[in-house]
Amino acid sequence: MATKPTESITILSLRKLSLGTAEPQVKEPKTFTVEDAVETIGFGRFHIALFLIMGSTGEIMLIAVVSPVIRCEWQLENWQVALVTTMVFFGYMVFSILFGLLADRYGRWKILLISFLWGAYFSLLTSFAPSYIWFIFLRTMVGCGVSGHSQGLIIKTEFLPTKYRGYMLPLSQVFWLAGSLLIIGLASVVIPTIGWRWLIRIASIPGIILITAFKFIPESARFNVSTGNTRAALATLEHIARMNRSVMPEGKLVEPVLEKRGRFADLLDAKYLRTTLQIWVIWLGISFAYYGVILASAELLERDLVCGSKADSEVTVTGGDSGESQSPCYCHMFAPSDYRTMIISTVGEVALNPLNILGINFLGRRLSLSITMGCTALFFLLLNICTSSAGLIGFLFMLRALVAANFNTIYIYTAEVYPTAMRALGMGTSSSLCRIGAMVAPFISQVLMSASILGALCLFSAVCVICAISAFTLPIETKGRALQQIK
């Protein structure tokens, strides 16, 4: 019988290999930064409340509507009227740098509160000014206080998530618009009835009310961590998360403590030197154009200089109980139609906001600013055209829209380009130097324009062209970039 062939079987012996006892791995604790927390919490009710509280009124518009009245009451020359605005900006220039240094060292919130208290107090005192000299001094002190208001923009910038900065910061212009329209509307009713002093008193009320809401504004969390006060920063961020009905990132809040803060030399460091110098040129030019067009619009209306229809001449001025007397100054009170024109042109400040927001977010800060500055130069030249009253209103409308867009963009760019250690100083220094342009603007709008409209408007246009070139060649683009904590 044949035997069945047997199959070979391979037996595999599986052994459990012992590679030794593995050492337990220590998990590193999770950490997060303020930037992580701000992005995680997102935009919500806290930010809306912050923007509502931080709204402000228009100081320069108040001067624009009061200027014709004090010109008549104190029989002022052109240069004396221009000097009022110039001195306001002189106070602004001197204290902007000081407040910027102090804000980077002692906190944004403290400086913001001091500036609002200061501005409201001296603004109210202005209504009791017994003479032109006292009026100038008190308005200069108001300018000193208002210079600290830029810290409000710093606080808003440091709490906003990256993707919302380009949308929400331009909308701050709505508050300026509301304040300016309120002042123009009040002026049309108050000045003809109870006088300019009561206009200033009534205009001071919103600032006084705003001070009572300061307890709802927290100190910047970015500033707190930069000084080592992480507990306060964490409490602020948790409060914001609760208000926004959001969550905090997991882990422990960590940030490097910045030993050196608020040093002027850092602005001129090799990394930021070119950016700083170009920003200063742009700020100076934008301020020159912005306040120039506001004062020029009032001057064109007050003197009816369109198409050279009226020239400066001796006119009759009523000097209180002394009856009529001859004065070399020009005295022409605003008519209701003039106030309407100012309202229409002021509304222009938000007319380009949607396009400005799109440009900032899609074209970038630099290209958007260079385009709007170029268009501003063009419309200054168009004001030379002899046109109807409707045409003048249209040109002023577009100019106000463009100069407001310029300011929106440079404010955002300056707040974004510098790190936390020098952000307030960078903003304060820029705001301070730009007041040189604001100080010169009244003499161009209220003095040179009386002699040569063409010369004044061409000068404004040339400055805007220089700013457009500077904006286009800025070395750093901040679109979509997180705020820097350290250099």
Stockholm file with secondary structure:
# STOCKHOLM 1.0

chainA/1-487         MATKPTESITILSLRKLSLGTAEPQVKEPKTFTVEDAVETIGFGRFHIALFLIMGSTGEIMLIAVVSPVIRCEWQLENWQVALVTTMVFFGYMVFSILFGLLADRYGRWKILLISFLWGAYFSLLTSFAPSYIWFIFLRTMVGCGVSGHSQGLIIKTEFLPTKYRGYMLPLSQVFWLAGSLLIIGLASVVIPTIGWRWLIRIASIPGIILITAFKFIPESARFNVSTGNTRAALATLEHIARMNRSVMPEGKLVEPVLEKRGRFADLLDAKYLRTTLQIWVIWLGISFAYYGVILASAELLERDLVCGSKADSEVTVTGGDSGESQSPCYCHMFAPSDYRTMIISTVGEVALNPLNILGINFLGRRLSLSITMGCTALFFLLLNICTSSAGLIGFLFMLRALVAANFNTIYIYTAEVYPTAMRALGMGTSSSLCRIGAMVAPFISQVLMSASILGALCLFSAVCVICAISAFTLPIETKGRALQQIK
#=GR chainA/1-487 SS CCCCCCCCCCCCCCCCCCCCCCCCCCCCCCEECHHHHHHHHCSCHHHHHHHHHTCCCCHHHHHHHHHHHHHHHTTCCHHHHHHHHHHHHHHHHHHHHHHHHHHHHHCHHHHHHHHHHHHHHHHHHHTTCCSHHHHHHHHHHHHHHHGGGHHHHHHHHHHSCHHHHHHHHHHTHHHHHHHHHHHHHHHHHHHHHTCHHHHHHHHTHHHHHHHHTGGGSCCCHHHHHHTTCHHHHHHHHHHHHHHTTCCCCSSEECCCCCSSCSCHHHHTSTTTHHHHHHHHHHHHHHHHHHHHHHHHHHHHHHHTCGGGCSCCCCEEEECGGGCEEEESSCCCCCCHHHHHHHHHHHHGGGTTHHHHHHIIIIICHHHHHHHHHHHHHHHHHHTTSCCCHHHHHHHHHHHHHHHHHHHHHHHHHHHHHSCGGGHHHHHHHHHHHHHHHHHHHHHIIIIIHHHCHHHHHHHHHHHHHHHHHHHHTCSCCCTTCCCCSCC
#=GC SS_cons         CCCCCCCCCCCCCCCCCCCCCCCCCCCCCCEECHHHHHHHHCSCHHHHHHHHHTCCCCHHHHHHHHHHHHHHHTTCCHHHHHHHHHHHHHHHHHHHHHHHHHHHHHCHHHHHHHHHHHHHHHHHHHTTCCSHHHHHHHHHHHHHHHGGGHHHHHHHHHHSCHHHHHHHHHHTHHHHHHHHHHHHHHHHHHHHHTCHHHHHHHHTHHHHHHHHTGGGSCCCHHHHHHTTCHHHHHHHHHHHHHHTTCCCCSSEECCCCCSSCSCHHHHTSTTTHHHHHHHHHHHHHHHHHHHHHHHHHHHHHHHTCGGGCSCCCCEEEECGGGCEEEESSCCCCCCHHHHHHHHHHHHGGGTTHHHHHHIIIIICHHHHHHHHHHHHHHHHHHTTSCCCHHHHHHHHHHHHHHHHHHHHHHHHHHHHHSCGGGHHHHHHHHHHHHHHHHHHHHHIIIIIHHHCHHHHHHHHHHHHHHHHHHHHTCSCCCTTCCCCSCC
//
